[in-house]
Every structure is written in structure tokens, then in C-alpha cells.
Amino acid sequence: MTGPVNPDTGWLVDLQHVNNIVKSNVIQIIDHSQIEQDIPWFKGKQPSSEVLVAWIWEQIDKDLKGEKLHRIRWLRLIHTHKF
């Protein structure tokens, strides 16, 4: 993420806030699901990493609108055995 640093906190963005957005808008939705069957957005789409990242961005972008960010430079998708 890029943007101005908050002079009061010294942070660009509250990472706990971002973490909560990702948990509620992404992880709780896709955890233990067959995304191409369980999530309407994926119907008719190949569930590739690129498509998954596009969906993730749509899910978190709406709740990051209140943040004073210039942009998110990149979004990285990492596979773990916990997920």
C-alpha cells in the first residue's frame, strides 16, 4: 500500500483493520468452500490464481475506501496448509 503516513500514529494504515477486512470479506467466505460452486461470482469462471486475486481485490476494496491510500501496489496470494 502507498499513501500518506498518519502523523498521529506513524502508520500508513491500521494493519489490524486490514486484517479484519480480509478475515471477514475473504477468509470466512472461501474457507472450506468449493469456490466455483459455492460463490456466485465464480460461476462460469476458471478458478485460477489470477481470477481469485481479482475477486479478493473486489472483496477488500470496498472496505478500504475510507483509508487515505493512494493505491495498493500489489496483492500476493500465498497457499498454506492452514487455509
C-alpha positions as CSV (number, residue, x, y, z in Angstrom):
1,M,0.0,0.0,0.0
2,T,1.1,3.5,-0.6
3,G,-0.2,6.7,0.8
4,P,0.4,9.4,3.4
5,V,1.6,8.3,6.9
6,N,-0.7,9.4,9.7
7,P,1.3,11.8,11.7
8,D,-0.5,10.8,14.9
9,T,0.0,7.1,14.7
10,G,3.1,6.9,12.4
11,W,1.2,4.3,10.4
12,L,0.1,4.2,6.8
13,V,-2.9,2.1,7.7
14,D,-4.0,0.2,10.8
15,L,-3.0,-3.3,9.9
16,Q,-5.5,-4.8,12.3
17,H,-8.2,-3.0,10.4
18,V,-6.9,-4.5,7.1
19,N,-6.6,-7.9,8.8
20,N,-10.2,-7.8,9.9
21,I,-11.4,-6.8,6.4
22,V,-9.5,-9.8,4.9
23,K,-10.9,-12.2,7.5
24,S,-14.5,-11.1,7.2
25,N,-14.6,-10.4,3.4
26,V,-12.3,-13.2,2.1
27,I,-11.3,-15.9,4.5
28,Q,-14.7,-16.5,6.1
29,I,-16.3,-16.8,2.7
30,I,-13.8,-19.1,0.9
31,D,-12.6,-21.2,3.8
32,H,-13.8,-24.8,3.3
33,S,-15.8,-23.9,0.2
34,Q,-15.7,-25.0,-3.4
35,I,-15.4,-21.5,-4.7
36,E,-16.7,-22.3,-8.3
37,Q,-19.8,-23.9,-6.8
38,D,-20.4,-22.0,-3.5
39,I,-19.6,-18.4,-4.5
40,P,-21.8,-16.9,-7.3
41,W,-19.1,-14.6,-8.5
42,F,-17.0,-17.6,-9.6
43,K,-19.8,-19.3,-11.6
44,G,-18.6,-19.8,-15.2
45,K,-15.1,-18.7,-14.4
46,Q,-12.0,-20.8,-14.2
47,P,-10.9,-20.7,-10.5
48,S,-7.3,-19.7,-11.3
49,S,-5.0,-17.7,-9.1
50,E,-5.4,-14.7,-11.2
51,V,-9.2,-14.9,-11.0
52,L,-9.0,-15.5,-7.3
53,V,-6.9,-12.4,-6.8
54,A,-9.3,-10.3,-8.8
55,W,-12.2,-11.5,-6.5
56,I,-10.2,-10.8,-3.4
57,W,-9.5,-7.3,-4.6
58,E,-13.2,-6.7,-5.1
59,Q,-13.9,-8.0,-1.7
60,I,-11.5,-5.8,0.2
61,D,-11.5,-2.7,-2.0
62,K,-15.0,-1.6,-0.9
63,D,-14.0,-1.5,2.8
64,L,-10.6,0.2,2.2
65,K,-12.3,3.2,0.5
66,G,-12.2,5.1,3.9
67,E,-8.5,4.7,4.1
68,K,-6.3,7.5,2.8
69,L,-4.3,5.3,0.4
70,H,-3.0,6.3,-3.0
71,R,-3.1,2.7,-4.1
72,I,-2.3,-0.9,-3.3
73,R,0.8,-1.8,-5.3
74,W,0.3,-5.5,-5.5
75,L,-1.7,-8.3,-3.9
76,R,0.0,-11.6,-3.3
77,L,-1.7,-14.9,-3.0
78,I,0.0,-17.5,-0.9
79,H,-1.1,-21.1,-0.4
80,T,-0.7,-22.5,3.1
81,H,-1.9,-25.8,4.6
82,K,-3.9,-23.9,7.2
83,F,-6.2,-22.4,4.5
